[in-house]
Amino acid sequence: MRNYESNISIESQDSKNSYNVTVHDDLEKGILFYKENNNTITTYDYKNDIFVRENDEMRIEYHFCINQLTENKVLVKTINNEVTINILTKKLEKNDNYIEIIYEIENNEFIYKIKKEMEV
């Protein structure tokens, strides 16, 4: 397993958030994961392009398929309710040091990036 400091950013029309975290990359499984400040665990399966973000209140699971509309589940744990969100993946770029995903939910575009800064 590799560990490295990374800059994570998510940008939309309304906001831009960026923060640095230690990313753990399980090369054998093709999954990277990190813990955000609010105890949210984020995993990204870069072999299958599945993004999961989970905490005590909710669990989101997005499936990214370039130029395709996918149905994705969001579970609101506090009220035990699940909703479906349709996502159109517009860009999916991956290499050893960088991941960029541009996707659209209900005509709102999001840009998610993981940029490797240095190994630890």
C-alpha positions in Angstrom: 0.0 0.0 0.0 1.2 3.5 -0.9 0.5 6.5 1.3 0.8 10.1 0.0 -0.3 13.6 0.7 -2.8 14.8 -1.8 -4.9 17.9 -2.6 -8.5 17.0 -3.0 -10.9 19.5 -4.6 -14.5 19.6 -5.6 -15.8 22.5 -7.6 -19.3 23.5 -8.8 -21.0 26.6 -10.1 -21.7 27.7 -6.5 -18.7 26.6 -4.6 -15.1 25.4 -4.5 -13.6 23.3 -1.7 -10.1 22.2 -1.5 -8.1 20.4 1.3 -5.1 18.3 1.8 -5.3 14.7 3.2 -3.2 11.5 3.4 -4.4 9.1 0.7 -4.0 5.4 1.1 -3.7 3.6 -2.2 -4.2 -0.2 -2.2 -2.5 -1.1 -5.5 -3.5 -4.7 -5.4 -7.3 -3.9 -5.1 -7.1 -0.7 -7.2 -8.8 1.3 -4.4 -7.7 4.5 -2.8 -9.2 5.9 0.4 -8.9 8.9 2.7 -10.6 10.3 5.8 -11.9 13.8 5.8 -11.9 16.1 8.8 -15.6 15.4 9.5 -15.0 11.7 9.9 -16.2 11.0 6.4 -14.5 8.1 4.7 -14.1 8.5 0.9 -13.0 5.6 -1.3 -12.4 5.5 -5.1 -12.2 2.3 -6.9 -10.1 3.4 -9.9 -10.4 0.0 -11.7 -14.2 0.2 -11.8 -14.6 4.0 -11.4 -16.9 3.8 -8.3 -16.8 6.7 -5.8 -18.2 6.1 -2.3 -18.4 8.7 0.5 -19.8 7.6 3.9 -20.3 9.0 7.4 -22.8 8.5 10.2 -25.5 10.5 8.4 -25.3 9.3 4.8 -23.7 7.1 2.2 -23.3 8.1 -1.5 -22.2 5.8 -4.2 -21.4 7.2 -7.7 -20.6 5.1 -10.7 -18.7 7.0 -13.4 -19.0 5.9 -17.0 -17.7 8.3 -19.6 -20.5 9.9 -21.7 -23.1 7.8 -20.1 -26.0 8.5 -17.7 -25.9 6.2 -14.6 -28.3 5.7 -11.7 -26.6 6.2 -8.3 -27.8 5.7 -4.8 -27.7 8.1 -1.9 -28.7 6.6 1.5 -29.7 9.1 4.2 -29.0 7.0 7.3 -30.6 9.3 9.8 -34.1 8.7 8.3 -33.3 5.4 6.6 -34.3 6.7 3.1 -32.6 6.1 -0.2 -32.8 8.3 -3.3 -31.6 7.8 -6.8 -29.5 10.4 -8.5 -28.7 10.4 -12.3 -25.1 11.3 -13.2 -23.7 12.1 -16.6 -19.9 11.6 -16.6 -18.3 14.1 -19.0 -14.6 13.6 -18.3 -12.6 10.8 -16.6 -8.9 11.3 -16.6 -6.5 9.1 -14.5 -2.8 8.6 -14.1 -0.4 7.7 -11.3 -0.4 11.3 -9.9 -3.8 12.7 -10.8 -7.5 11.9 -11.1 -10.0 14.3 -12.6 -13.7 13.6 -13.0 -16.2 16.0 -14.4 -19.8 15.0 -14.0 -23.2 16.5 -14.1 -26.2 16.1 -11.7 -29.4 17.8 -12.7 -27.7 20.3 -15.0 -25.1 21.2 -12.3 -21.5 20.5 -13.3 -19.0 19.2 -10.7 -15.2 18.8 -11.0 -13.6 16.4 -8.6 -9.8 16.2 -8.4 -7.2 14.2 -6.5 -3.7 15.4 -7.0 -0.8 13.6 -5.5 1.6 15.9 -3.8 4.3 13.7 -2.2 4.7 10.1 -0.8 4.8 9.7 2.9 
